[in-house]
Amino acid sequence: MSFVTLNECPPGIFRTEEGSYGFKSEYSSKGKCDAYCLDSGEYFYGGEMDAEGRGLQMVEPADVVADLTATKAELQKVRQIADERLAALDRANAQITELKADLRRAQSDAADRERDARHAREATDLARQAAAELRGRLKEVRANQMVRRGDLVGFGEARVPNFDPYDDGVPF
């Protein structure tokens, strides 16, 4: 609504230009309208001492029911937005939980692969050692033209051969 003088204002609640609220009654005494401050209940003067000056004060009639209806509609919109944001937050939290589980699985898989790689390196090192030992034995055999029983023992897997302590080096 727009501002009107206090005399033109219909009975009911009004707002002053300063932002305070008052109530104009439908009754008047001695040619002046009766108006009261809502916050204190005192007679409304509005800074004027005479009835004519007070009646010319600019006030804005307030439609409380319309204001409450508008406030209620705004509140419903805010509540709907809050509900949508809460639902979005719940979805985001569920996604975070899934991503954390995926991260734990990925870390576990990475640890398994690292362990497998370490075992593979260890097996490769053992195989290299066994190959070096076999090359050495092969050179020895070629040089001596003899085979020991220990040269034939323990080469089923890729590992350092187990030697026969009773091998005397005598060919058979």
C-alpha positions in Angstrom: 0.0 0.0 0.0 1.0 3.6 -0.1 1.3 6.2 2.6 -1.7 8.3 3.5 -2.4 10.8 6.4 -3.4 9.4 9.7 -6.9 11.1 9.2 -7.3 9.2 5.9 -6.0 5.9 7.2 -8.8 3.3 7.7 -9.2 1.8 11.2 -6.7 -0.9 12.0 -3.0 -1.3 12.1 -0.7 1.2 10.4 3.1 1.7 10.0 4.8 5.0 10.4 7.5 6.3 8.1 10.1 5.5 10.9 9.0 1.9 10.9 7.0 1.7 14.2 3.5 0.3 14.3 0.3 1.7 15.7 -3.4 1.0 15.8 -6.1 3.5 14.7 -9.5 2.9 16.3 -12.8 3.6 14.6 -13.6 5.9 17.5 -12.6 9.5 17.9 -12.7 11.9 20.8 -13.1 15.6 20.6 -12.7 15.7 16.8 -9.5 13.8 16.7 -8.9 10.2 15.8 -7.8 7.8 18.5 -4.5 6.0 17.7 -2.3 4.0 19.9 1.3 2.6 19.7 1.3 -1.2 19.3 4.6 -1.8 21.2 3.7 0.3 24.3 -0.1 0.8 24.2 0.4 4.5 24.8 -1.6 7.1 22.9 0.0 7.8 19.5 1.4 11.3 19.1 3.9 10.8 16.4 6.1 13.7 17.6 3.2 16.2 17.2 1.6 18.0 20.1 -1.6 19.2 18.5 -4.4 17.0 17.0 -4.2 18.7 13.5 -0.4 18.0 13.1 -0.9 14.4 14.3 -3.7 13.9 11.9 -1.5 15.0 9.0 1.3 12.5 9.8 2.0 10.1 7.0 1.3 6.4 7.8 0.9 3.3 5.7 -2.2 1.1 6.4 -1.0 -2.5 7.1 -3.1 -5.4 6.0 -2.0 -7.9 8.6 -3.9 -10.9 7.1 -2.4 -10.3 3.7 1.1 -9.8 5.2 0.7 -13.1 7.2 -0.5 -14.9 4.1 2.5 -13.6 2.1 4.8 -14.5 5.0 3.3 -18.0 5.2 3.7 -18.5 1.4 7.4 -17.3 1.7 7.9 -19.7 4.6 6.5 -22.6 2.5 8.9 -21.7 -0.3 11.8 -21.5 2.1 10.7 -24.8 3.6 10.5 -26.5 0.2 14.0 -25.1 -0.8 15.3 -26.4 2.6 13.8 -29.8 2.0 15.3 -29.9 -1.5 18.7 -28.9 -0.2 18.5 -31.5 2.6 17.6 -34.2 0.1 20.6 -33.0 -2.1 22.8 -33.2 1.0 21.6 -36.7 1.8 22.3 -37.7 -1.8 25.8 -36.1 -1.6 26.5 -37.9 1.7 25.4 -41.2 0.2 27.8 -40.6 -2.8 30.6 -39.7 -0.4 30.0 -43.0 1.5 30.1 -44.9 -1.8 33.3 -43.0 -2.9 34.9 -43.8 0.4 34.1 -47.5 -0.1 35.5 -47.3 -3.6 38.6 -45.7 -2.3 39.1 -48.4 0.3 38.7 -51.1 -2.4 41.1 -49.3 -4.6 43.7 -49.0 -1.8 43.2 -52.6 -1.0 43.7 -53.6 -4.7 46.8 -51.4 -4.9 48.2 -53.0 -1.7 47.5 -56.5 -3.2 49.2 -55.5 -6.5 52.2 -54.1 -4.6 52.5 -57.3 -2.6 52.2 -59.4 -5.8 54.9 -57.2 -7.4 57.2 -57.6 -4.4 56.7 -61.4 -4.5 57.4 -61.3 -8.3 60.6 -59.3 -7.7 61.7 -61.7 -5.0 61.0 -64.7 -7.3 62.8 -63.0 -10.1 65.8 -62.4 -7.9 65.8 -66.0 -6.8 65.5 -67.2 -10.4 68.5 -64.9 -11.4 70.5 -66.4 -8.5 69.6 -69.9 -9.6 70.4 -69.1 -13.2 73.8 -67.6 -12.2 74.5 -70.7 -10.1 73.5 -73.0 -13.0 75.7 -71.0 -15.4 78.6 -71.4 -13.0 77.9 -75.1 -12.7 77.6 -75.5 -16.4 81.0 -73.9 -16.9 82.4 -76.2 -14.2 80.9 -79.2 -15.8 82.2 -78.3 -19.2 85.6 -77.7 -17.8 85.7 -80.9 -15.7 83.6 -83.0 -18.0 81.9 -84.5 -14.9 78.5 -84.2 -13.3 77.8 -84.4 -9.6 74.6 -85.8 -8.1 73.9 -82.3 -6.5 73.7 -80.8 -10.0 70.6 -82.8 -10.7 68.8 -82.2 -7.4 66.2 -79.4 -6.6 65.5 -77.7 -9.9 61.7 -78.4 -10.0 60.9 -74.8 -9.1 62.6 -71.5 -9.8 64.7 -71.3 -6.6 68.2 -71.8 -5.4 69.0 -75.5 -5.8 69.3 -77.7 -2.7 72.7 -79.4 -2.8 73.3 -82.9 -1.6 75.8 -82.6 1.3 77.0 -86.2 0.5 77.9 -85.4 -3.0 81.6 -86.3 -3.4 82.0 -85.0 -6.9 82.7 -88.5 -8.3 80.9 -89.1 -11.6 78.5 -91.9 -11.7 
